[in-house]
Amino acid sequence: MKVVLGRDDLAAAAESAVRGTGTEVERLDVRPVNRAARGMIAESSADICELPIVTLLQAVAHDRPVVLLPVTALGRFQHQTLVTCGDLTVADVEGHSVGIRSWSQTTGVWVRGFLTEQYGVDLRKVDWVVYEGGHVDGQHDPAYVRRAPEGASLPADFLEGRLDFGIMGNELPADDRVRTAIAGPAQVAAAWSADKGFVPVNHVVGVGEKAAREHPAAVCAAYDAMRDLLADSGTDLNPVGFEALRGPVTQVAAYALEQDALPRPVDFDELVARSCAALGVPSSRLGG
């Protein structure tokens, strides 16, 4: 089995557990880890792979052979990722340009959800600029989104004033001019999460359907090992198990559908059913 996980400790735990079932395993080192998503979905280049949650939802919506293993590889607060270099604030988003790497990028789906839900922003009144396509073939951007010219760079366009705002997580440039568009983003994010009962989930673990059917014991062993490792970390940023993921995944799926980042609704119970059918286990085996 081929494994792609961004965290070395998660990868080591999963590898050891898979080997313990007598199954051969190889770790593929892909950095940044989101670069593995397209190959995993389109070509089955990995069997167990860290995926952005919106990518996994799109894959399911387009009936690709990928199922959810309910492990959060990356969870984080997101309100701080809407940034500007000028005097604008979140109240000024309508009528201005906002750059983001991809319309399907999970961070962007979360932030656009906050903009509509918390700040009353009409997404169609924003000049959205994207720099890449998504990971799932057949998923298209809305008509009100424009693609940056070939060769353009989101960080450069942002810093050089061609964009009013940017939504950037790991790609955020280090520059003293950059500031958050939402005042007190940590406090706002904490209040949002307290109200919802969960923290936004960015990356989860996907499993190729063929691998799940052929190696269910190995996949379940990897789940157990990652679950135990994350439980020992003592953080709420990495929920594990179907019930723990129900809230955040249901919310981001609703946001994605509203934003035309999904072609159809994807109900959380559909994800559960697909995973359990492929692995031949009841939902309780995976925290359901």
C-alpha positions as protocol buffer text, in pm:
chain_id: "A"
residue {
  index: 1
  type: MET
  ca { x: 0 y: 0 z: 0 }
}
residue {
  index: 2
  type: LYS
  ca { x: 118 y: 352 z: -80 }
}
residue {
  index: 3
  type: VAL
  ca { x: 73 y: 615 z: 191 }
}
residue {
  index: 4
  type: VAL
  ca { x: 92 y: 995 z: 165 }
}
residue {
  index: 5
  type: LEU
  ca { x: 58 y: 1187 z: 491 }
}
residue {
  index: 6
  type: GLY
  ca { x: 204 y: 1531 z: 559 }
}
residue {
  index: 7
  type: ARG
  ca { x: 283 y: 1474 z: 925 }
}
residue {
  index: 8
  type: ASP
  ca { x: 580 y: 1248 z: 982 }
}
residue {
  index: 9
  type: ASP
  ca { x: 440 y: 1114 z: 1309 }
}
residue {
  index: 10
  type: LEU
  ca { x: 107 y: 1021 z: 1151 }
}
residue {
  index: 11
  type: ALA
  ca { x: 283 y: 861 z: 857 }
}
residue {
  index: 12
  type: ALA
  ca { x: 510 y: 656 z: 1082 }
}
residue {
  index: 13
  type: ALA
  ca { x: 217 y: 537 z: 1294 }
}
residue {
  index: 14
  type: ALA
  ca { x: 13 y: 439 z: 988 }
}
residue {
  index: 15
  type: GLU
  ca { x: 307 y: 262 z: 821 }
}
residue {
  index: 16
  type: SER
  ca { x: 388 y: 59 z: 1131 }
}
residue {
  index: 17
  type: ALA
  ca { x: 27 y: -42 z: 1176 }
}
residue {
  index: 18
  type: VAL
  ca { x: -14 y: -151 z: 813 }
}
residue {
  index: 19
  type: ARG
  ca { x: 306 y: -357 z: 830 }
}
residue {
  index: 20
  type: GLY
  ca { x: 175 y: -519 z: 1146 }
}
residue {
  index: 21
  type: THR
  ca { x: -106 y: -675 z: 942 }
}
residue {
  index: 22
  type: GLY
  ca { x: 144 y: -832 z: 703 }
}
residue {
  index: 23
  type: THR
  ca { x: 75 y: -582 z: 426 }
}
residue {
  index: 24
  type: GLU
  ca { x: 361 y: -419 z: 236 }
}
residue {
  index: 25
  type: VAL
  ca { x: 364 y: -41 z: 267 }
}
residue {
  index: 26
  type: GLU
  ca { x: 556 y: 246 z: 109 }
}
residue {
  index: 27
  type: ARG
  ca { x: 546 y: 610 z: 211 }
}
residue {
  index: 28
  type: LEU
  ca { x: 544 y: 860 z: -76 }
}
residue {
  index: 29
  type: ASP
  ca { x: 696 y: 1191 z: 30 }
}
residue {
  index: 30
  type: VAL
  ca { x: 493 y: 1461 z: -145 }
}
residue {
  index: 31
  type: ARG
  ca { x: 533 y: 1820 z: -25 }
}
residue {
  index: 32
  type: PRO
  ca { x: 322 y: 2018 z: 5 }
}
residue {
  index: 33
  type: VAL
  ca { x: 95 y: 1725 z: 70 }
}
residue {
  index: 34
  type: ASN
  ca { x: -202 y: 1872 z: -120 }
}
residue {
  index: 35
  type: ARG
  ca { x: -5 y: 1810 z: -441 }
}
residue {
  index: 36
  type: ALA
  ca { x: -78 y: 1439 z: -399 }
}
residue {
  index: 37
  type: ALA
  ca { x: -455 y: 1484 z: -419 }
}
residue {
  index: 38
  type: ARG
  ca { x: -503 y: 1498 z: -796 }
}
residue {
  index: 39
  type: GLY
  ca { x: -298 y: 1184 z: -863 }
}
residue {
  index: 40
  type: MET
  ca { x: -466 y: 993 z: -583 }
}
residue {
  index: 41
  type: ILE
  ca { x: -814 y: 1070 z: -716 }
}
residue {
  index: 42
  type: ALA
  ca { x: -751 y: 1050 z: -1089 }
}
residue {
  index: 43
  type: GLU
  ca { x: -489 y: 775 z: -1106 }
}
residue {
  index: 44
  type: SER
  ca { x: -501 y: 593 z: -769 }
}
residue {
  index: 45
  type: SER
  ca { x: -136 y: 693 z: -718 }
}
residue {
  index: 46
  type: ALA
  ca { x: -179 y: 649 z: -341 }
}
residue {
  index: 47
  type: ASP
  ca { x: -392 y: 414 z: -132 }
}
residue {
  index: 48
  type: ILE
  ca { x: -406 y: 612 z: 193 }
}
residue {
  index: 49
  type: CYS
  ca { x: -371 y: 983 z: 130 }
}
residue {
  index: 50
  type: GLU
  ca { x: -414 y: 1309 z: 318 }
}
residue {
  index: 51
  type: LEU
  ca { x: -675 y: 1510 z: 127 }
}
residue {
  index: 52
  type: PRO
  ca { x: -833 y: 1853 z: 168 }
}
residue {
  index: 53
  type: ILE
  ca { x: -1187 y: 1785 z: 286 }
}
residue {
  index: 54
  type: VAL
  ca { x: -1344 y: 1980 z: -3 }
}
residue {
  index: 55
  type: THR
  ca { x: -1140 y: 1771 z: -247 }
}
residue {
  index: 56
  type: LEU
  ca { x: -1274 y: 1452 z: -89 }
}
residue {
  index: 57
  type: LEU
  ca { x: -1631 y: 1587 z: -101 }
}
residue {
  index: 58
  type: GLN
  ca { x: -1588 y: 1674 z: -469 }
}
residue {
  index: 59
  type: ALA
  ca { x: -1447 y: 1329 z: -541 }
}
residue {
  index: 60
  type: VAL
  ca { x: -1749 y: 1165 z: -380 }
}
residue {
  index: 61
  type: ALA
  ca { x: -1990 y: 1400 z: -560 }
}
residue {
  index: 62
  type: HIS
  ca { x: -1827 y: 1305 z: -892 }
}
residue {
  index: 63
  type: ASP
  ca { x: -1837 y: 934 z: -798 }
}
residue {
  index: 64
  type: ARG
  ca { x: -1461 y: 882 z: -785 }
}
residue {
  index: 65
  type: PRO
  ca { x: -1343 y: 564 z: -604 }
}
residue {
  index: 66
  type: VAL
  ca { x: -1234 y: 737 z: -281 }
}
residue {
  index: 67
  type: VAL
  ca { x: -1375 y: 694 z: 69 }
}
residue {
  index: 68
  type: LEU
  ca { x: -1331 y: 884 z: 394 }
}
residue {
  index: 69
  type: LEU
  ca { x: -1120 y: 744 z: 676 }
}
residue {
  index: 70
  type: PRO
  ca { x: -1243 y: 973 z: 958 }
}
residue {
  index: 71
  type: VAL
  ca { x: -911 y: 1113 z: 1075 }
}
residue {
  index: 72
  type: THR
  ca { x: -834 y: 1486 z: 1076 }
}
residue {
  index: 73
  type: ALA
  ca { x: -479 y: 1533 z: 955 }
}
residue {
  index: 74
  type: LEU
  ca { x: -506 y: 1913 z: 974 }
}
residue {
  index: 75
  type: GLY
  ca { x: -758 y: 2129 z: 1158 }
}
residue {
  index: 76
  type: ARG
  ca { x: -719 y: 2498 z: 1227 }
}
residue {
  index: 77
  type: PHE
  ca { x: -896 y: 2825 z: 1285 }
}
residue {
  index: 78
  type: GLN
  ca { x: -943 y: 3015 z: 957 }
}
residue {
  index: 79
  type: HIS
  ca { x: -1059 y: 3371 z: 1021 }
}
residue {
  index: 80
  type: GLN
  ca { x: -700 y: 3499 z: 1015 }
}
residue {
  index: 81
  type: THR
  ca { x: -643 y: 3386 z: 657 }
}
residue {
  index: 82
  type: LEU
  ca { x: -839 y: 3677 z: 503 }
}
residue {
  index: 83
  type: VAL
  ca { x: -569 y: 3944 z: 473 }
}
residue {
  index: 84
  type: THR
  ca { x: -508 y: 4286 z: 321 }
}
residue {
  index: 85
  type: CYS
  ca { x: -219 y: 4528 z: 284 }
}
residue {
  index: 86
  type: GLY
  ca { x: -424 y: 4846 z: 296 }
}
residue {
  index: 87
  type: ASP
  ca { x: -680 y: 5014 z: 519 }
}
residue {
  index: 88
  type: LEU
  ca { x: -967 y: 4790 z: 406 }
}
residue {
  index: 89
  type: THR
  ca { x: -1155 y: 4562 z: 645 }
}
residue {
  index: 90
  type: VAL
  ca { x: -1391 y: 4269 z: 605 }
}
residue {
  index: 91
  type: ALA
  ca { x: -1674 y: 4525 z: 569 }
}
residue {
  index: 92
  type: ASP
  ca { x: -1518 y: 4632 z: 237 }
}
residue {
  index: 93
  type: VAL
  ca { x: -1496 y: 4293 z: 67 }
}
residue {
  index: 94
  type: GLU
  ca { x: -1793 y: 4352 z: -164 }
}
residue {
  index: 95
  type: GLY
  ca { x: -1684 y: 4552 z: -466 }
}
residue {
  index: 96
  type: HIS
  ca { x: -1316 y: 4466 z: -422 }
}
residue {
  index: 97
  type: SER
  ca { x: -1083 y: 4197 z: -553 }
}
residue {
  index: 98
  type: VAL
  ca { x: -999 y: 3888 z: -350 }
}
residue {
  index: 99
  type: GLY
  ca { x: -733 y: 3644 z: -460 }
}
residue {
  index: 100
  type: ILE
  ca { x: -720 y: 3277 z: -367 }
}
residue {
  index: 101
  type: ARG
  ca { x: -513 y: 2989 z: -498 }
}
residue {
  index: 102
  type: SER
  ca { x: -812 y: 2782 z: -609 }
}
residue {
  index: 103
  type: TRP
  ca { x: -1188 y: 2816 z: -577 }
}
residue {
  index: 104
  type: SER
  ca { x: -1194 y: 2460 z: -442 }
}
residue {
  index: 105
  type: GLN
  ca { x: -928 y: 2530 z: -178 }
}
residue {
  index: 106
  type: THR
  ca { x: -1072 y: 2428 z: 157 }
}
residue {
  index: 107
  type: THR
  ca { x: -948 y: 2739 z: 339 }
}
residue {
  index: 108
  type: GLY
  ca { x: -1134 y: 2955 z: 88 }
}
residue {
  index: 109
  type: VAL
  ca { x: -1456 y: 2756 z: 126 }
}
residue {
  index: 110
  type: TRP
  ca { x: -1445 y: 2810 z: 502 }
}
residue {
  index: 111
  type: VAL
  ca { x: -1367 y: 3182 z: 474 }
}
residue {
  index: 112
  type: ARG
  ca { x: -1636 y: 3246 z: 212 }
}
residue {
  index: 113
  type: GLY
  ca { x: -1878 y: 3066 z: 442 }
}
residue {
  index: 114
  type: PHE
  ca { x: -1784 y: 3303 z: 724 }
}
residue {
  index: 115
  type: LEU
  ca { x: -1823 y: 3602 z: 492 }
}
residue {
  index: 116
  type: THR
  ca { x: -2178 y: 3511 z: 399 }
}
residue {
  index: 117
  type: GLU
  ca { x: -2287 y: 3378 z: 738 }
}
residue {
  index: 118
  type: GLN
  ca { x: -2125 y: 3629 z: 973 }
}
residue {
  index: 119
  type: TYR
  ca { x: -2079 y: 3939 z: 758 }
}
residue {
  index: 120
  type: GLY
  ca { x: -2366 y: 3923 z: 508 }
}
residue {
  index: 121
  type: VAL
  ca { x: -2138 y: 3931 z: 202 }
}
residue {
  index: 122
  type: ASP
  ca { x: -2293 y: 3859 z: -139 }
}
residue {
  index: 123
  type: LEU
  ca { x: -2022 y: 3648 z: -303 }
}
residue {
  index: 124
  type: ARG
  ca { x: -2138 y: 3754 z: -648 }
}
residue {
  index: 125
  type: LYS
  ca { x: -2051 y: 4115 z: -566 }
}
residue {
  index: 126
  type: VAL
  ca { x: -1685 y: 4029 z: -508 }
}
residue {
  index: 127
  type: ASP
  ca { x: -1416 y: 4024 z: -778 }
}
residue {
  index: 128
  type: TRP
  ca { x: -1278 y: 3675 z: -719 }
}
residue {
  index: 129
  type: VAL
  ca { x: -943 y: 3588 z: -876 }
}
residue {
  index: 130
  type: VAL
  ca { x: -811 y: 3229 z: -872 }
}
residue {
  index: 131
  type: TYR
  ca { x: -472 y: 3099 z: -978 }
}
residue {
  index: 132
  type: GLU
  ca { x: -524 y: 2723 z: -1016 }
}
residue {
  index: 133
  type: GLY
  ca { x: -793 y: 2472 z: -1089 }
}
residue {
  index: 134
  type: GLY
  ca { x: -910 y: 2216 z: -836 }
}
residue {
  index: 135
  type: HIS
  ca { x: -797 y: 1858 z: -781 }
}
residue {
  index: 136
  type: VAL
  ca { x: -1104 y: 1685 z: -927 }
}
residue {
  index: 137
  type: ASP
  ca { x: -1157 y: 1680 z: -1302 }
}
residue {
  index: 138
  type: GLY
  ca { x: -1505 y: 1785 z: -1403 }
}
residue {
  index: 139
  type: GLN
  ca { x: -1549 y: 2038 z: -1122 }
}
residue {
  index: 140
  type: HIS
  ca { x: -1569 y: 2388 z: -1266 }
}
residue {
  index: 141
  type: ASP
  ca { x: -1551 y: 2731 z: -1108 }
}
residue {
  index: 142
  type: PRO
  ca { x: -1862 y: 2953 z: -1098 }
}
residue {
  index: 143
  type: ALA
  ca { x: -1910 y: 3201 z: -1383 }
}
residue {
  index: 144
  type: TYR
  ca { x: -1850 y: 3495 z: -1149 }
}
residue {
  index: 145
  type: VAL
  ca { x: -1492 y: 3379 z: -1074 }
}
residue {
  index: 146
  type: ARG
  ca { x: -1205 y: 3480 z: -1303 }
}
residue {
  index: 147
  type: ARG
  ca { x: -872 y: 3308 z: -1359 }
}
residue {
  index: 148
  type: ALA
  ca { x: -551 y: 3507 z: -1320 }
}
residue {
  index: 149
  type: PRO
  ca { x: -325 y: 3527 z: -1628 }
}
residue {
  index: 150
  type: GLU
  ca { x: -94 y: 3232 z: -1689 }
}
residue {
  index: 151
  type: GLY
  ca { x: 220 y: 3264 z: -1481 }
}
residue {
  index: 152
  type: ALA
  ca { x: 71 y: 3510 z: -1233 }
}
residue {
  index: 153
  type: SER
  ca { x: 148 y: 3463 z: -864 }
}
residue {
  index: 154
  type: LEU
  ca { x: -104 y: 3514 z: -585 }
}
residue {
  index: 155
  type: PRO
  ca { x: 150 y: 3640 z: -326 }
}
residue {
  index: 156
  type: ALA
  ca { x: 311 y: 3875 z: -580 }
}
residue {
  index: 157
  type: ASP
  ca { x: -19 y: 4016 z: -704 }
}
residue {
  index: 158
  type: PHE
  ca { x: -127 y: 4069 z: -345 }
}
residue {
  index: 159
  type: LEU
  ca { x: 192 y: 4241 z: -228 }
}
residue {
  index: 160
  type: GLU
  ca { x: 219 y: 4454 z: -543 }
}
residue {
  index: 161
  type: GLY
  ca { x: -134 y: 4591 z: -504 }
}
residue {
  index: 162
  type: ARG
  ca { x: -313 y: 4413 z: -786 }
}
residue {
  index: 163
  type: LEU
  ca { x: -542 y: 4251 z: -530 }
}
residue {
  index: 164
  type: ASP
  ca { x: -726 y: 4421 z: -245 }
}
residue {
  index: 165
  type: PHE
  ca { x: -753 y: 4107 z: -32 }
}
residue {
  index: 166
  type: GLY
  ca { x: -609 y: 3759 z: -28 }
}
residue {
  index: 167
  type: ILE
  ca { x: -714 y: 3434 z: 133 }
}
residue {
  index: 168
  type: MET
  ca { x: -390 y: 3259 z: 221 }
}
residue {
  index: 169
  type: GLY
  ca { x: -290 y: 2997 z: 472 }
}
residue {
  index: 170
  type: ASN
  ca { x: 52 y: 2838 z: 431 }
}
residue {
  index: 171
  type: GLU
  ca { x: 130 y: 3057 z: 128 }
}
residue {
  index: 172
  type: LEU
  ca { x: 95 y: 3382 z: 326 }
}
residue {
  index: 173
  type: PRO
  ca { x: 401 y: 3597 z: 254 }
}
residue {
  index: 174
  type: ALA
  ca { x: 610 y: 3736 z: 538 }
}
residue {
  index: 175
  type: ASP
  ca { x: 571 y: 4113 z: 500 }
}
residue {
  index: 176
  type: ASP
  ca { x: 512 y: 4379 z: 762 }
}
residue {
  index: 177
  type: ARG
  ca { x: 235 y: 4534 z: 553 }
}
residue {
  index: 178
  type: VAL
  ca { x: 14 y: 4224 z: 574 }
}
residue {
  index: 179
  type: ARG
  ca { x: -264 y: 4235 z: 831 }
}
residue {
  index: 180
  type: THR
  ca { x: -585 y: 4048 z: 894 }
}
residue {
  index: 181
  type: ALA
  ca { x: -905 y: 4195 z: 748 }
}
residue {
  index: 182
  type: ILE
  ca { x: -1111 y: 4065 z: 1041 }
}
residue {
  index: 183
  type: ALA
  ca { x: -1030 y: 4243 z: 1365 }
}
residue {
  index: 184
  type: GLY
  ca { x: -935 y: 4009 z: 1649 }
}
residue {
  index: 185
  type: PRO
  ca { x: -951 y: 3698 z: 1430 }
}
residue {
  index: 186
  type: ALA
  ca { x: -849 y: 3459 z: 1706 }
}
residue {
  index: 187
  type: GLN
  ca { x: -1131 y: 3577 z: 1932 }
}
residue {
  index: 188
  type: VAL
  ca { x: -1383 y: 3574 z: 1646 }
}
residue {
  index: 189
  type: ALA
  ca { x: -1275 y: 3223 z: 1545 }
}
residue {
  index: 190
  type: ALA
  ca { x: -1295 y: 3096 z: 1902 }
}
residue {
  index: 191
  type: ALA
  ca { x: -1646 y: 3239 z: 1942 }
}
residue {
  index: 192
  type: TRP
  ca { x: -1756 y: 3087 z: 1611 }
}
residue {
  index: 193
  type: SER
  ca { x: -1622 y: 2746 z: 1710 }
}
residue {
  index: 194
  type: ALA
  ca { x: -1778 y: 2767 z: 2057 }
}
residue {
  index: 195
  type: ASP
  ca { x: -2115 y: 2841 z: 1896 }
}
residue {
  index: 196
  type: LYS
  ca { x: -2082 y: 2561 z: 1638 }
}
residue {
  index: 197
  type: GLY
  ca { x: -1922 y: 2307 z: 1870 }
}
residue {
  index: 198
  type: PHE
  ca { x: -1627 y: 2229 z: 1643 }
}
residue {
  index: 199
  type: VAL
  ca { x: -1314 y: 2371 z: 1481 }
}
residue {
  index: 200
  type: PRO
  ca { x: -1287 y: 2389 z: 1100 }
}
residue {
  index: 201
  type: VAL
  ca { x: -1134 y: 2079 z: 945 }
}
residue {
  index: 202
  type: ASN
  ca { x: -893 y: 2127 z: 655 }
}
residue {
  index: 203
  type: HIS
  ca { x: -736 y: 1790 z: 574 }
}
residue {
  index: 204
  type: VAL
  ca { x: -870 y: 1441 z: 635 }
}
residue {
  index: 205
  type: VAL
  ca { x: -753 y: 1097 z: 527 }
}
residue {
  index: 206
  type: GLY
  ca { x: -888 y: 943 z: 209 }
}
residue {
  index: 207
  type: VAL
  ca { x: -859 y: 580 z: 106 }
}
residue {
  index: 208
  type: GLY
  ca { x: -882 y: 435 z: -242 }
}
residue {
  index: 209
  type: GLU
  ca { x: -1191 y: 218 z: -265 }
}
residue {
  index: 210
  type: LYS
  ca { x: -997 y: -70 z: -419 }
}
residue {
  index: 211
  type: ALA
  ca { x: -740 y: -63 z: -138 }
}
residue {
  index: 212
  type: ALA
  ca { x: -1016 y: -47 z: 123 }
}
residue {
  index: 213
  type: ARG
  ca { x: -1184 y: -357 z: -21 }
}
residue {
  index: 214
  type: GLU
  ca { x: -860 y: -552 z: -63 }
}
residue {
  index: 215
  type: HIS
  ca { x: -688 y: -452 z: 264 }
}
residue {
  index: 216
  type: PRO
  ca { x: -960 y: -365 z: 518 }
}
residue {
  index: 217
  type: ALA
  ca { x: -760 y: -492 z: 817 }
}
residue {
  index: 218
  type: ALA
  ca { x: -459 y: -279 z: 720 }
}
residue {
  index: 219
  type: VAL
  ca { x: -672 y: 33 z: 669 }
}
residue {
  index: 220
  type: CYS
  ca { x: -849 y: -14 z: 1002 }
}
residue {
  index: 221
  type: ALA
  ca { x: -515 y: -73 z: 1174 }
}
residue {
  index: 222
  type: ALA
  ca { x: -386 y: 255 z: 1027 }
}
residue {
  index: 223
  type: TYR
  ca { x: -699 y: 429 z: 1155 }
}
residue {
  index: 224
  type: ASP
  ca { x: -644 y: 291 z: 1506 }
}
residue {
  index: 225
  type: ALA
  ca { x: -280 y: 399 z: 1510 }
}
residue {
  index: 226
  type: MET
  ca { x: -357 y: 753 z: 1392 }
}
residue {
  index: 227
  type: ARG
  ca { x: -651 y: 781 z: 1631 }
}
residue {
  index: 228
  type: ASP
  ca { x: -436 y: 682 z: 1927 }
}
residue {
  index: 229
  type: LEU
  ca { x: -156 y: 919 z: 1829 }
}
residue {
  index: 230
  type: LEU
  ca { x: -391 y: 1216 z: 1792 }
}
residue {
  index: 231
  type: ALA
  ca { x: -573 y: 1133 z: 2115 }
}
residue {
  index: 232
  type: ASP
  ca { x: -241 y: 1157 z: 2298 }
}
residue {
  index: 233
  type: SER
  ca { x: -178 y: 1504 z: 2156 }
}
residue {
  index: 234
  type: GLY
  ca { x: -451 y: 1654 z: 2376 }
}
residue {
  index: 235
  type: THR
  ca { x: -576 y: 1898 z: 2111 }
}
residue {
  index: 236
  type: ASP
  ca { x: -925 y: 1960 z: 1974 }
}
residue {
  index: 237
  type: LEU
  ca { x: -788 y: 2047 z: 1630 }
}
residue {
  index: 238
  type: ASN
  ca { x: -773 y: 1686 z: 1508 }
}
residue {
  index: 239
  type: PRO
  ca { x: -1108 y: 1515 z: 1567 }
}
residue {
  index: 240
  type: VAL
  ca { x: -1118 y: 1145 z: 1483 }
}
residue {
  index: 241
  type: GLY
  ca { x: -1416 y: 918 z: 1420 }
}
residue {
  index: 242
  type: PHE
  ca { x: -1737 y: 962 z: 1226 }
}
residue {
  index: 243
  type: GLU
  ca { x: -1932 y: 1133 z: 1501 }
}
residue {
  index: 244
  type: ALA
  ca { x: -1649 y: 1374 z: 1580 }
}
residue {
  index: 245
  type: LEU
  ca { x: -1628 y: 1474 z: 1214 }
}
residue {
  index: 246
  type: ARG
  ca { x: -2000 y: 1498 z: 1150 }
}
residue {
  index: 247
  type: GLY
  ca { x: -2033 y: 1863 z: 1252 }
}
residue {
  index: 248
  type: PRO
  ca { x: -1740 y: 2020 z: 1065 }
}
residue {
  index: 249
  type: VAL
  ca { x: -1777 y: 1807 z: 753 }
}
residue {
  index: 250
  type: THR
  ca { x: -2152 y: 1874 z: 732 }
}
residue {
  index: 251
  type: GLN
  ca { x: -2085 y: 2247 z: 768 }
}
residue {
  index: 252
  type: VAL
  ca { x: -1812 y: 2269 z: 506 }
}
residue {
  index: 253
  type: ALA
  ca { x: -2020 y: 2058 z: 266 }
}
residue {
  index: 254
  type: ALA
  ca { x: -2307 y: 2305 z: 305 }
}
residue {
  index: 255
  type: TYR
  ca { x: -2073 y: 2600 z: 244 }
}
residue {
  index: 256
  type: ALA
  ca { x: -1922 y: 2429 z: -62 }
}
residue {
  index: 257
  type: LEU
  ca { x: -2264 y: 2360 z: -213 }
}
residue {
  index: 258
  type: GLU
  ca { x: -2375 y: 2721 z: -161 }
}
residue {
  index: 259
  type: GLN
  ca { x: -2056 y: 2838 z: -333 }
}
residue {
  index: 260
  type: ASP
  ca { x: -2090 y: 2608 z: -637 }
}
residue {
  index: 261
  type: ALA
  ca { x: -1784 y: 2413 z: -525 }
}
residue {
  index: 262
  type: LEU
  ca { x: -1994 y: 2094 z: -531 }
}
residue {
  index: 263
  type: PRO
  ca { x: -2218 y: 1973 z: -816 }
}
residue {
  index: 264
  type: ARG
  ca { x: -2467 y: 1815 z: -575 }
}
residue {
  index: 265
  type: PRO
  ca { x: -2527 y: 1781 z: -200 }
}
residue {
  index: 266
  type: VAL
  ca { x: -2304 y: 1531 z: -20 }
}
residue {
  index: 267
  type: ASP
  ca { x: -2466 y: 1416 z: 302 }
}
residue {
  index: 268
  type: PHE
  ca { x: -2237 y: 1298 z: 580 }
}
residue {
  index: 269
  type: ASP
  ca { x: -2424 y: 969 z: 610 }
}
residue {
  index: 270
  type: GLU
  ca { x: -2340 y: 903 z: 246 }
}
residue {
  index: 271
  type: LEU
  ca { x: -1972 y: 928 z: 335 }
}
residue {
  index: 272
  type: VAL
  ca { x: -2021 y: 690 z: 628 }
}
residue {
  index: 273
  type: ALA
  ca { x: -2208 y: 439 z: 414 }
}
residue {
  index: 274
  type: ARG
  ca { x: -1945 y: 441 z: 140 }
}
residue {
  index: 275
  type: SER
  ca { x: -1660 y: 390 z: 385 }
}
residue {
  index: 276
  type: CYS
  ca { x: -1833 y: 111 z: 575 }
}
residue {
  index: 277
  type: ALA
  ca { x: -1934 y: -70 z: 256 }
}
residue {
  index: 278
  type: ALA
  ca { x: -1579 y: -58 z: 117 }
}
residue {
  index: 279
  type: LEU
  ca { x: -1419 y: -174 z: 443 }
}
residue {
  index: 280
  type: GLY
  ca { x: -1693 y: -420 z: 537 }
}
residue {
  index: 281
  type: VAL
  ca { x: -1728 y: -278 z: 889 }
}
residue {
  index: 282
  type: PRO
  ca { x: -2008 y: -116 z: 1094 }
}
residue {
  index: 283
  type: SER
  ca { x: -1983 y: 258 z: 1152 }
}
residue {
  index: 284
  type: SER
  ca { x: -1903 y: 192 z: 1520 }
}
residue {
  index: 285
  type: ARG
  ca { x: -1567 y: 47 z: 1412 }
}
residue {
  index: 286
  type: LEU
  ca { x: -1468 y: 395 z: 1295 }
}
residue {
  index: 287
  type: GLY
  ca { x: -1611 y: 605 z: 1573 }
}
residue {
  index: 288
  type: GLY
  ca { x: -1969 y: 612 z: 1449 }
}
